[in-house]
Amino acid sequence: MINSNEFKTGMTIEYKDNIYTIIEFQHVKSANSMAFVRTKLKNMRTGTITEFSFNNGEKMKKAMIEKKKMNYLYNAGTTFAFMDMETYEQVDIPTERLEYEKQFLVEGASVIVVMFEGEILGVNIPEKLALEVKECPPGVKGNTAANATKEAILETGYKIQVPLFIEAGDKIIINTVEGKYYSRA
């Protein structure tokens, strides 16, 4: 059991039959009322962010999250297949669990599969990832007073804005948190 006074960012807790990650927390003390802890929690199953307030000293169960390094194998249509390279155990994750992450998955890529008591909650992809540009129109010279960009399509099908000097066949580094161009690879 964990006390609400012991909250830390990134900690996972079980609350109201769900598993949450603490995104933000703030201890609030008021002259008129008792102290409490105001939090922003991310539901690990649905991805929704909710605000909760806990009484000072309120107890809840700490969720023991297991993380396994796995390689992405292939897209089977309704599921994505991953393999633990140490045990060769293979798991299938439903496509709807990976709506954002699938835009950056390339066969053979290393990811972290997040599980709770055998239930797969999702996949953590690297923050920066090198991907190849498949389609990109040539850069047009002209009004480039500001940072001029153009649309490119990556090997995964993801569309992204890139600088004018990027061409088809180039490898670029993507910031997967923001979904934006970072640099050339």
N, C-alpha and C positions, 0 to 999 in steps of 0.2 A: 504494500500500500504506500501511496505517496501523498504527502500533505500539499495543499495548494500554495503554501509558503515556499515550497522547494521547486516550483516550476522553473524550467529553463527553456530557452528557445531551441526547437528541434526535438524536444522530448515527446514521447508518444504515450497517450493515456487511453484507458477504456472509460467511456462515459456514456450513459443512456444507450447501452447495447451497440455502440459504435467505437471505432478506433480513430483517434484524432492526433494530429501533430500540432504542437504549440508553435504558432507563427510569431505571435507577440503576446506579451503579458505586462501588466502594470499593477503594482500594489497601490491601492487607494485608501487613504485615511481621511476621515471627515470628522469634524468636531461634533456633529449631530448624530452620526450613526457609527456602527461598527466598521472596522476595516474589512476590505474585500479585495479580491484579485480579479481584474478585468482582463479577459483574454480574447485573442483571435485564434480560432482553431480550424484546421483543415481536415475534413473528413477523408480518411485514407481510402474509403471504398468509393465515394462518389466524386471527390475532388472539390466539393463545395466548401466555402469558407464561412464560418459562423462565429458570432460574438457571444461569449458566455461570461457571466460573472459568478465567481465562487466565493463563499464565505471564507473568512480568514481561518485557516486550519482545517478546512473541509478535506476529507480523505477520499481518494479514488485509487483504482488499480492501475499500476503502470503496465503498459502493453509491451510485451517482449517481441520486438520485430526482428525477424531473421532476414539477412541480406545475403544472397548468393550471386557470385560472379558467373555469368553464363554468356554464351555466344548465340547471336541471332542466326537461325538456320534459313527459314523460308516463310512466306505468306501462303497459308492454305485456304485463303478466301475468307472464312469466318473466324479463323484463329491464326495466331503467329506462333511458330515453333522455336523454342530455345533449348539449348543443351548445356548442361553442366560439364565442363571439359575435364573434370577430375573423375567423376563417377559415371559419366556418359548418360546420366539420367536426362530424359527429354520431357519438357512441359509445354503445353499448349495454352496460350492466353487469348481469350476472346478479343476480337478486333475492337469492340466498343470500350474496352479498358485502356486501349492505347491510341485514342483518337489523335492526340497531339504528337506523341512520340513516334508514331508510324511514319511521319514525314521525314524522319532522320535515320530510319533503320536501313542499313545496308548489310547484305549477307556477310556473315563472318564477324560482324561488329560485336565488341565486348560491351555488355550492359550489366547492371545490378538488378536482379529480380527481388522485389520486396514481398515478404510473406509474413503472415500472422497465423500461427497454429495450423499450418498447412494450406491456408487460403492465400492465393496469390492476389496481392493488392495492386500491383503495378510494376513498372520498370523505371529505373533511373538511368537516363542516358548521360554520357559525358557532357560537361558544360560547353566544351569546344570540340568540334568535330570537323574533319576534313572530308569534303565531298567534291565530286567532279561536276563541272558545268556541262550539261548535255546540249542545251539550246540557248543561244544568246545572239541578239541582233548586233550588227557592227555599231560601234560608237559613232555618233554624229557630232562633228565639231560645230560650234556656234555659240549659243547663249550659255556659257558655262561660268557665269559670275559666281554662282553658288555651287555647292557640291552636286554635280550632275550625276544622275544614276540612270540605269536602264534595268528592265526586267530580265531575269535569267531563270531557266528551268534546270534544276539539279537532277542528278541520276535517280533520285527517289521520286521525282515528279513535283517536288516542292518549288514554288515560285518565290523568288526573292529579288530585292533591289540590290544591284551591285554597281561599282564605279564603271565609268565608260571604258577603261582599259582592259577589263575582263573579257575574255573570248571563250567560245565553245572549246572544250577540252582542257581548260585550266582547272586546277585543283584550288579550292578556296576553303577557308576556315569559317565555320558558322558558329555563332553564339546561340546554342540551342535554347537557352533560357528566354531570350528575347526574340529568337527566330530571325536574326539579322546577320548580315555580312560582317565579318570581323577583320580578315586579312587574306592575303594569298597564302597558299600552303607551301 
